[in-house]
Amino acid sequence: MLGVGVMLPAYAELILPAPLSSSFSLDLQWQIQTGQRNPTDYLLLKPTYFHDYLYTVDAKGIVSAWNIFSGEKIWRQRLDVPVNSSPIASKKNIFLGTADGELIALSTQDGTIKWRKQLAGEVLSAPVLTHGQVFIKTENDELYSFERDKGHLQWVYQAGVPSVSLRIGSSPAVSDSLVVAGFSKGEVVALDQETGRKEWAQAISLSPGTGIKQVNSINATPKIKDNKIYVLAYQSDLVALDLKTGRIFWKYPVSGFTDITLANDQIFLSDESGQVWAFSASSGMVLWRQTQLKGQSLTTPVVKDSVVFVSDHHGNIIQLSAQSGQILSRFQFRSGDIMASLFLLKDRLYLYTSDGELLCYQLSRS
C-alpha cells in the first residue's frame, strides 16, 4: 500500500507513483568476521572508512583496519575497554568513544593509542570531526569539544538528562561555525564551535505520557543541507529548522530512532513501526510511504541512483523505488534473526551484521 491515506500537512499534495526503476543485482566480493558484536546494539557499532581503508570496532574493544577493496586485514588493536559506539576516521587518526566514558584517538597506521580523555558518561554515538576539533556526546547528554591533535579539552555543554530515554545515541552535526546536537529531552541546540556558546535552542518533541510514552529523545543524528537542519525525534516529529535561528520551517508527525538519509531534495527514513517514508526536504510534503514492511525492524535507508536499500531483521536486503516506494526486490544474505547496517561506496554495498560480519557486494543493474 503506497501513499494512500497518509496524513499530509495542509500545504502538501500527494505525488503519484512514478514508473518502477530497475533493481540492482548483488554479487558477493568478500566477507570477513571482524569481531564480536552485541546483537541488541546493532545500531551503535558501524564501520567507518577513509580513502582505501575500512575501520571496525567490536563490543570488546578490538579495533581493526581492512582494505576496502579486498577485505584484507591491515592491522588489529585490542583496547582494554568495551566499546558501544562507532568510530570516525581521518587521514592520521581514528577516534572512538567507549562504554567506560573515554574518548580515544588511535593511529591509522597501526592502531597505537595517541591519546585518551575521560568523559562523564558512556558514549553511544560516533564522534564528529572538523579541521581542528573532535566533538563527542555522552549518554548523559554532555557535548564535548577537544582539540584533534593532542586532545586538549576546549569546552563542555551540559543539556540535562530526562528520567527515561532510549539506549541509542545521536552524533552532533557541524556546519560553518556551528555544531548542532539533538538531546534526550527533545531539544535541538546550536553551539558556537570555538567557544561552546549557545546560539539557539528549539524544543521539537514534548511527550506528556509516562514510562516509555514520555520518551521523546532525538536519537537520529541531525542532517544539514542548504542552511536547513533536519531532525527526527522518537514519538514525535520529523522537523526542518533554520540553521541560523532554529526557527521551524515545517514538521510532520512520524516517529523513529534510526538516522535519516538526504538525497537530492528528498528525505528517506524508516519509522519505528517498519514503514519507509520519502519526504520533500524543501516543503515537508510526503512523497510516498511503503507499508508492506510494517512490523519489521528496519535499518537506515541508503540511496543509489533511483533505488533505496534497507535491511530487515530477517537477513533481507530490500530494494525500493526512490520515486514511488514500490518494492523492487528482496535478497536474503543470511537466514535467521539478524540485521545489518548498510553503507554505499561507489558501486559497492557494504553490510555490517549484528553478529560482527562485514560483507561487500558489487552492484550492477539487473
C-alpha positions in Angstrom: 0.0 0.0 0.0 1.6 3.2 -1.1 0.8 6.8 -0.3 -3.0 6.5 0.0 -4.3 7.5 3.4 -1.1 9.3 4.5 -1.9 12.3 6.7 -0.3 15.3 5.0 0.3 18.9 6.1 -2.2 21.3 4.9 0.2 22.7 2.3 1.2 19.3 0.8 -0.1 17.4 -2.1 0.5 13.7 -2.7 2.7 12.9 -5.7 1.5 9.9 -7.7 4.0 7.0 -8.0 6.4 7.2 -10.9 7.2 4.2 -13.1 9.3 1.5 -11.5 13.1 1.7 -11.5 15.2 -1.4 -12.1 16.8 -3.0 -9.1 20.5 -3.9 -8.7 21.9 -7.3 -8.7 24.3 -8.1 -5.8 27.5 -10.1 -6.4 29.4 -11.0 -3.2 33.0 -9.9 -3.4 34.2 -10.9 0.1 33.1 -11.4 3.7 35.1 -11.3 6.9 34.5 -11.8 10.6 35.5 -8.6 12.4 34.9 -9.5 16.0 32.1 -9.7 18.5 29.0 -7.5 18.5 26.2 -7.3 20.9 23.1 -8.1 18.8 21.0 -5.6 20.8 23.4 -2.8 19.9 23.3 -3.3 16.2 22.5 0.4 15.7 25.6 1.5 17.6 28.6 -0.2 16.2 29.1 0.7 12.5 32.2 0.7 10.3 33.8 3.9 9.1 36.1 4.5 6.1 38.7 6.9 4.9 40.2 6.6 1.4 41.1 2.9 0.8 40.6 1.7 4.4 37.7 0.5 6.5 37.8 0.6 10.3 35.7 -1.5 12.6 35.4 -1.9 16.3 33.7 -4.7 18.2 31.9 -4.8 21.6 35.1 -6.0 23.4 37.2 -3.1 22.1 39.0 -4.8 19.2 39.7 -2.2 16.5 40.7 -3.4 13.0 41.7 -1.8 9.7 40.8 -3.5 6.4 41.5 -2.9 2.8 38.2 -1.6 1.4 38.5 -3.3 -1.9 39.8 -6.7 -1.0 38.8 -7.1 2.7 42.4 -7.9 3.6 43.2 -7.2 7.3 45.8 -4.5 7.7 46.1 -4.4 11.5 44.2 -5.2 14.7 44.4 -3.5 18.0 42.8 -4.7 21.3 41.8 -1.9 23.7 41.4 -2.5 27.4 37.8 -1.3 27.5 34.4 -2.3 25.9 33.0 -0.1 23.1 29.4 0.6 22.2 29.8 3.3 19.6 31.1 3.7 16.0 34.5 5.1 15.2 35.3 8.0 12.8 38.5 8.3 10.8 40.7 11.0 9.3 44.0 10.6 7.4 46.1 10.2 10.5 43.7 9.3 13.4 40.7 7.1 14.4 38.5 8.5 17.1 36.0 6.5 19.2 34.2 6.6 22.5 34.0 3.8 25.0 31.5 2.2 27.3 33.7 3.4 30.2 33.3 7.0 29.1 36.5 7.7 27.3 37.4 9.4 24.0 40.4 7.6 22.4 42.5 8.6 19.4 44.4 5.9 17.6 46.9 6.0 14.7 45.5 4.9 11.3 49.0 3.4 10.6 49.0 0.7 13.2 46.2 1.3 15.8 48.5 2.6 18.5 46.8 4.9 21.0 47.8 8.5 20.6 45.8 9.9 23.5 42.7 9.2 25.6 40.5 11.5 27.6 38.0 10.7 30.4 34.4 11.9 29.9 31.4 12.0 32.3 29.4 9.2 30.8 29.2 6.3 28.4 29.4 7.0 24.7 26.8 5.6 22.3 27.4 7.6 19.2 30.3 8.3 16.8 32.4 11.4 17.3 32.3 14.1 14.6 35.4 15.9 13.2 36.1 19.4 11.8 39.5 20.6 10.7 40.9 21.1 14.2 38.3 19.7 16.5 36.6 16.5 17.6 33.1 16.6 19.1 31.6 13.8 21.1 28.3 13.4 23.0 27.8 11.1 26.0 24.7 9.2 27.2 24.1 11.7 30.0 23.7 14.5 27.4 27.0 16.2 27.6 28.7 17.5 24.5 32.5 17.9 24.5 34.9 19.7 22.2 38.5 18.5 22.1 41.5 19.7 20.0 42.2 16.9 17.5 46.0 16.5 17.6 46.7 16.5 21.3 43.2 16.0 22.8 43.1 19.2 24.8 39.6 19.9 26.2 38.1 23.1 24.8 34.6 23.2 26.3 31.7 21.1 27.6 28.0 21.7 27.2 25.5 20.1 29.6 22.0 19.7 28.4 20.5 17.8 31.4 19.2 14.2 31.4 15.5 13.1 31.4 14.3 10.3 33.7 13.7 7.9 30.8 15.5 7.7 27.4 16.4 5.1 24.7 19.7 3.4 24.7 20.6 4.9 21.3 22.9 7.9 20.8 22.9 10.5 18.1 26.0 12.3 16.9 26.2 16.1 16.5 26.3 17.7 13.1 28.6 20.5 12.1 28.3 23.3 9.6 30.2 26.6 9.1 30.8 27.9 12.7 28.1 25.8 14.4 27.8 22.4 16.0 24.2 21.2 16.3 23.1 18.4 18.5 19.8 16.7 19.5 19.3 15.7 23.1 17.2 13.3 25.1 14.7 15.9 26.3 13.7 16.5 22.7 15.6 19.7 22.3 17.9 20.8 19.4 20.8 23.1 20.4 23.2 25.0 18.2 26.5 26.0 19.7 29.4 28.1 18.6 32.2 25.6 17.6 35.0 27.6 19.1 33.5 28.6 22.4 30.6 26.3 23.1 28.3 29.3 23.5 24.6 28.5 22.9 23.4 30.3 19.8 19.8 28.9 19.9 17.7 26.1 21.2 14.5 24.7 19.9 12.2 22.1 21.6 10.7 19.9 18.9 9.4 17.0 21.0 7.3 17.2 24.1 5.6 13.9 25.2 3.1 14.2 28.2 3.0 10.4 28.8 4.5 8.3 31.5 7.1 5.5 31.3 8.2 4.7 27.8 5.4 7.0 26.5 7.3 10.0 28.0 10.4 9.3 25.9 10.8 12.0 23.3 14.5 11.8 22.7 16.4 12.7 19.5 18.2 9.5 18.7 18.8 10.1 15.0 21.8 12.3 14.0 20.7 15.7 12.6 21.4 16.3 8.9 22.3 19.7 7.5 21.8 20.9 3.9 21.3 24.3 2.3 21.1 26.2 5.7 18.4 23.8 7.0 18.8 21.2 9.6 16.5 18.1 9.6 15.8 16.3 12.9 13.8 13.1 13.6 12.5 12.6 17.2 11.2 9.4 18.8 7.4 9.5 19.4 7.2 13.0 17.9 8.0 14.6 14.5 10.3 15.0 11.6 11.3 18.7 11.6 13.1 21.1 9.4 14.8 24.0 11.1 16.6 27.2 10.1 20.3 26.6 10.7 21.0 30.1 11.8 18.0 30.8 14.1 16.4 27.4 14.9 13.0 28.6 13.5 10.8 25.7 12.4 10.1 25.6 8.7 7.9 22.5 8.7 7.2 19.4 10.7 5.4 16.1 10.2 4.2 13.6 12.8 6.4 10.4 12.4 8.4 8.6 15.0 11.8 7.0 14.6 15.1 6.4 16.1 17.4 5.4 13.2 19.2 8.1 11.1 17.5 9.8 8.2 19.1 10.0 4.7 19.2 13.0 2.5 19.4 12.5 -1.3 18.9 15.4 -3.7 15.8 17.2 -2.3 14.4 14.0 -0.7 14.5 12.7 2.9 14.2 8.9 3.4 13.6 7.3 6.8 12.5 4.1 8.4 10.0 4.7 11.2 9.7 2.7 14.4 6.8 0.5 13.0 8.8 -0.6 10.0 7.4 1.7 7.4 9.7 3.5 4.9 8.9 7.1 4.0 10.1 9.7 1.5 9.6 13.4 2.1 10.3 16.6 0.1 13.2 18.2 2.0 12.1 21.7 0.9 8.4 21.5 1.7 7.9 18.6 4.1 5.5 17.0 1.6 5.0 13.3 1.9 6.1 11.8 -1.4 5.3 8.2 -0.6 5.0 5.7 2.3 5.8 2.0 2.0 3.7 0.0 4.4 4.3 -3.6 3.2 7.3 -3.9 5.6 5.3 -2.8 8.6 6.2 -4.9 11.7 9.8 -5.3 10.6 12.8 -3.7 12.3 14.4 -1.7 9.6 17.8 0.0 9.3 18.6 3.5 8.0 17.9 3.7 4.2 20.8 4.2 1.8 20.2 5.5 -1.7 22.0 4.9 -5.0 20.7 6.5 -8.2 16.9 5.8 -8.1 17.0 2.9 -5.6 16.6 2.9 -1.8 18.1 0.0 0.2 17.0 -1.1 3.6 17.8 -4.2 5.7 15.3 -6.0 8.0 15.7 -8.3 11.0 15.3 -11.5 8.9 18.6 -11.0 7.0 17.0 -9.4 3.9 18.1 -6.5 1.8 15.1 -4.8 0.3 15.3 -2.5 -2.7 12.6 0.2 -3.2 12.0 2.6 -6.0 13.1 6.1 -4.8 10.3 7.6 -6.9 7.4 5.6 -5.7 8.4 3.4 -2.8 7.4 0.2 -4.6 9.4 -2.9 -3.6 11.8 -3.8 -6.5 13.5 -6.9 -5.0 14.4 -8.8 -1.8 17.7 -10.5 -1.3 18.4 -12.7 1.7 22.0 -12.5 2.7 21.5 -14.7 5.7 18.7 -16.7 7.2 17.6 -16.2 10.8 17.2 -13.3 13.2 20.0 -11.0 12.0 20.3 -7.4 10.9 22.9 -5.4 9.0 23.7 -1.7 8.8 24.3 -0.6 5.2 26.6 1.9 3.5 27.5 2.5 -0.1 30.8 3.4 -1.7 30.7 3.9 -5.4 29.3 0.7 -6.9 29.6 -1.4 -3.8 27.2 -2.1 -1.0 28.7 -3.0 2.4 26.8 -4.8 5.2 27.9 -4.9 8.8 25.8 -7.6 10.5 24.6 -7.8 14.1 27.0 -10.7 14.7 30.1 -8.8 13.5 30.4 -10.0 9.9 31.3 -7.5 7.2 30.2 -8.3 3.6 30.9 -6.5 0.4 28.7 -6.7 -2.7 29.3 -5.4 -6.2 26.2 -3.7 -7.6 25.1 -3.9 -11.2 21.8 -3.2 -12.9 19.5 -6.2 -13.2 
